[in-house]
Amino acid sequence: QLVESGGGLVQAGGSLRLSCAASGSIFSINAMGWYRQAPGNKRELVATITGGGSPNYTDSVKGRFTISRDNAKNTVYLQMNSLKPEDTAVYYCYVNGAVVTGWGVYWGHGTQVTVSS
């Protein structure tokens, strides 16, 4: 249902932009966002954006990451600047969306972000 792209390897201080596009079977979307999970750690919320476009961020990424969405494309983005080694994780997008059977939460397959020191 969700296709992610944009992960990779970058040096500390660099930037990456993640994208996540929802498939056509999801015909209405409310909130969208990103989680991440580093090895040995629990999955943590990174950023969310409401249907009205209001963003929220976890404290560790405030001022460095920007979440945005393109409703016409059913796509959510995460612009990551000033990356740090501790940002290294698998990043997962999610959407709270509606299909013919009702509303649910859908997840992307994850994309690896590795920040070298």
N, C-alpha and C positions, 0 to 999 in steps of 0.2 A: 504493500500500500504506500510506503514511503521510500523514497530513493535519496540517499545522502551522497554528497560529494564534497571535496575540498580539503580533506585531511592530508597529512604528510609530515615531512621532517623539516624543521626550521631551527635556526640558531636563536638563542635567547635574545630578546629584543626585537625579533622579527614579527611578521604578521601572517595570518592565514584567514581565509574566509570560507566558512562552511555553508552549504546549501542543503535544503531538504524539501523535496517536492512531493506533494500528496497526489495519489493517482485519482483518475476520474471517478472511481467508485465512491469516493468520499465527496459528497456534493455540498456539504456545509461544514464550516470549521469555526470553532470558537477559539479557545486558547491554543497556543503553539509554544514550543520551547525546546530547551536543550538540557540534557543531563550529561554527566561524565562519570566514568569509573576508572580509577587507577588500580594497578595490581595490588591485591590485598586490602583494598578499600571498598567501602559501600558506595553504591551509586549515589551521586549528589546532584542536586538541582543547580544548574549554572545560571540560566536566564529563562524568563517566560515573557510572553507578550499576549495581551488579552485581545479579544475580537475587536475591541475599539482602538487597539494600537498602544496601550499603556504597557511599558516594559518594567520588569523587575529583575534584579540581579542579586546573586549571592555576594557577600561583602568582598570576597577575595578577588573578584573580577571587576568590581565597580571602577569606572574611569578607564578601563582597558578594553572591555568587550562591549559591543553594541549589537543588540538583537533588533531585527526588523522583519517585515513581512510584505509580501506582494499578494494581495487577495485575488487578483485576477489570475495569477499563476498558481495559487494554492501553495505558495512556497514561503519558507521561513529561512532567514539567514542569520549567521553569527559571525560578525567581524571581530577578529581577535588581534589586538595590537599589544605591543610591549610584552610579548609572551615570555613566560618564565619556565624553567625546568619543571616546576611543580604543577604546571598546566598539562603536563604529559598524561594522557588518558585516552580511553576510547570514548568518543562523544556520540551520544544517541539523541536523535530528535524525537519529539512526540507531537501529536495533535489530538485535540479533543474534537472529534468530528462525527458527522452523521453519514451513515450508509442507509440502504433501504430498510434494514432491520432495526435501525435505531442509532442512538448515540453511543460512542465508546471512545477509548483511548488507544491510539495506534502508535506503534514504535518503528523507528528505522532500524537498520541492521547494524549500525554503528560504524564510525570512521575513526581511524587511529590518528591521533595528533601526538607527535614526539618533538619535544623542545630540548635541544642539546645546549649544554653550558659552555 
